[in-house]
Amino acid sequence: MCDAPLEIITLGHPVLRQMAQPVEHIHAPEIQQLIDQLIALADHSNGVGIAASQVGIPLQIMIIASHPTPRYPAAPSMPPTALINPQIVACSDAIDVDWEGCLSVPNCRAQVPRHRDVTVVYRDRTGAERTIEFTGFIARIFQHEYDHFQGIVFPDRIQTPESMVSEAVYQQILANAAPSTPNS
């Protein structure tokens, strides 16, 4: 790791298909710097999450930074949160199918099945162990980023190839689904 700005790698780069390794020294300056850089990159890219693998560093670090964006206008807001070496300890039987995209798979969207709820144990950036239950959209973000640790990208999860659309078509779908304003 170095001081050079991080760049998002895209589908086809071999690191996206590698297993991410656990972080051993959370307090190391280069790990803390990487966390800060990932948070900044997610913000700059208007992403709601990012994994270290997406910048070519196969370590088990993810950032969840849910907030409304043009791609996810109904996303809940939460402060950017670093999850290090997370493990899923429980997940709901309920599955939701909803739209996803990925900074590493630009200009594509698809409907992806995900568990509605997941309970996760992880280390925060101070090294403290935390347990949290994510639900709905934030559970979706977590599962998406967790997949990056396994070398999985969202197109691997789609049920039918027809569910994959371009960003332009996705934006048309969003515009057509927007609730209409009642006339007074």
Beta strands, then each sheet from edge to edge (+ up, - down):
strand 1: 49-51
strand 2: 61-64
strand 3: 81-91
strand 4: 95-102
strand 5: 105-115
strand 6: 117-123
strand 7: 129-135
strand 8: 165-166
sheet 1: 1+ 2- 3+ 6- 7+
sheet 2: 4+ 5- 8+
end
